Amino acid sequence: MKRIVIGIAPQDDIRARARAIARGERKPAADEPKIWFTSMRSLAEVLSDDNRALLKLIREARPESLNRLAELSGRAPSNLSRTLKTMQRYGLVELRRSARQVQPVATAGEFIIRAA
């Protein structure tokens, strides 16, 4: 499980940082955040107690499909799918597709939060 460094900063600061990196004016350090949120509230929505419990369930149970994860978690498949897609955008889970199913895999196990 990897450690994910998360940054919290105003949107303008996040954009300015990204532009400086794109122009080659700045090289991010290895320990700098890779994922950014504009507020603690938006971070809390993604890493809510329920979603952290879901990540733990995925790590421990290693469900072979979204349907199996829905059974284990008691969550509706449509809600679960939406939550996992959001988590995937932030690099917290990987959704491995095979011919007939999608297997969720937790990629994050520890979070470090840095507020600007």
N, C-alpha and C positions, 0 to 999 in steps of 0.2 A: 504494500500500500504506500502510496506516495504522500508526501507532505505538500500541501498547497498553500502558497502565500497569497493572501487576499488583501487588496488595497481599497481604501475608502477615501475618495477625494471628490471635489466638485467636478462636474462634467467638463467645464472649460479647462481645468488643470489636466484632466485625463486626455482630452483632445490635444492640448499643447504638447504633452509628453509624447503622445503617439506620433505627432507630426515631426517633432525633433528627432525621434528615432528613425522615422522614414527618410528624413533628409540626411541622416548620418551624423547629425550634430551631437547625438547622445547614444551611448551604448549602455543598455540596462545591465546592471550587475546580476549575477546568478541568483542572489537572494532577494531580488526585488519582486514585488507582486506581478503575477501573470494574469490575474483576474481582478477586475476593478468593479466597484459598485459606487454609486453616487451618494448613498446614504446607508446608515445602519438599518433603517427600515427595509430597504430593498434587499440587503444582505440577509436580514432576519426572515424575509419571506422565502428565500431559497434554502437557508439553513435553519428552518424552523425545527422545533423538537420532533415533530412528526417526520420531517424529511431526514433528519439525522438518524432517527430510529429506522427509517426505510433503508438508508445506506448501510446501517449495521446489519439489518436483516439480509440484505443482498450479499454482504461480505460473508456472513456466517452460513446462510442456507444455500447459497450459490444456485438459485433457481434456474432451471433450464429454459424458461419462457416467461413472458409477461403474464400469461394466464396463471402459471404456477405462483408467481409473485403476488398476483391479485388474491389467490386463495390463501396464501400464507399471511398476507398483510391485512386482509379484510377490506381492502380498498376496491372501488369499482374500477374495472379495466380502463375505461375512458379517462377517469381522473388520474389514474396511475400513469397512463401513457403520456398525458400532458405534463405531469410532474417530472417524469424521467427525461422528456425532451428538453425541458428547461435545465435540468441538472446536466444533461449532456452538453448543452451550449456552454456551460461554465466548466466543463472538464471534470465533473464529479463522478459521472458514470459513462460507461461505454455501452452502446446498444449494438450487439453483434448479431448481424442478420444471417440466417441460413435460408435454405429453400422454403421452409415452412413456418419458421418462428423467429422471434427476436429474443435474444438472451441478454438480460441486464447484468453488467459487471461493474462493481464499485471500483473506481480508480483512485479515490481519495480516502484517506484514513485519518488524516490529521490536518488541522487548519491553523494557520497563523494569520492573525488579522492586524494590519497596520493602517492606522488612520492618519491622514495628512492634515 
